[in-house]
Amino acid sequence: MLNKNIGELLEQNHALAAVMHWYGIDALSYLSFTLDEVCRIKNIDTRNLELELFSYENRNQVQFEKLKHYAPSDLCKYLLNNHHNYAQRLLPVIEHHINQTCLQLHHHYPQLRLLSNIFETFKSDFLKHINYENEKVFPYIKNLERYTVNFHNSMLIKLKNFSIQDFIFKHHHDDDEMHNIRKLLKNYHYDLRDALPYRILMNELRAFEADLKVHSKIEEELLIPMALRLEKKLMLQVDTLVKVN
C-alpha cells in the first residue's frame, strides 16, 4: 500500500480520499505520489492513517440483531458515535469534493453546479436535524429510561414540553432527505470511463445515503418503539401518582 501511488490506491478504494482529507491531504492533488511519499511530506505516521482507514470501513460492524438488546440510552450513544459523528466528519469532505470536481469538470458534468447549491442546503438542514436529536431527542429518551426506574417530578415538565410523537412527526417529515440529490445524479450512477474525482464523489454520496438508511432503520425499528414503551410506562406512573394524591 505504501509504495503504490495515490491514484492507484484511490482506484482500488475510494474511501481513502476521505481519510486522507481528515489528515490534511488533498488526495486528488497527489495522484502521482506514493502514500509513503505524501506521509513524509505531511509528517504523518502511515500506521495512523491505515488504522483510520480500517476504522472508517468497519465502523458499523455491530449487527442489527445485537442492537435489539441495547438499552435505549445505549442506542442513543451508538447513533451518536457511529452515525452522527460520521456524518459531521464526512459532510465537509463531500462538500470539498463537490466544489473541487465542479471547478475542474463542470464542462463534462454540468449537473455539478446544481449539486453544489442543493448540497449546501441539504448540509445545513441535516446538521440542524442531528443537532435536534443530540440536544433534544436523545436526552429526553435517556431521561425516560432513568425516570421509569426512579421517578422524579421534574420529568412532568419534560413530558409536557416534548413527546416521542413530536420526534416521529419530524422524523417522517425529514425522511429521504437526499431524494433531490439522488434524482439529480441518477442514483449516483457512473462507469469506468468517468473521471476518477467524479467516481469518488459518487461513491461518497452513495455511502453517506447508505449510512442514513441504517441510521433511520435503527431509529424506526428499535429506538422509537422502545421510547414509546418507556413513555407509556412513565405516563402510567404519573396517572397513578395523580390518583393517589
Secondary structure as UniProt FT lines:
FT   TURN            2..3
FT   HELIX           6..12
FT   TURN            14..15
FT   HELIX           16..22
FT   TURN            23..24
FT   HELIX           27..29
FT   TURN            31..32
FT   HELIX           35..42
FT   HELIX           46..57
FT   TURN            58..60
FT   HELIX           64..67
FT   TURN            68..69
FT   HELIX           72..79
FT   HELIX           80..84
FT   HELIX           85..105
FT   TURN            106..108
FT   HELIX           111..132
FT   HELIX           133..137
FT   HELIX           138..149
FT   HELIX           154..161
FT   HELIX           164..173
FT   TURN            174..178
FT   HELIX           179..184
FT   TURN            185..188
FT   TURN            192..193
FT   HELIX           196..218
FT   HELIX           219..223
FT   HELIX           224..244
//
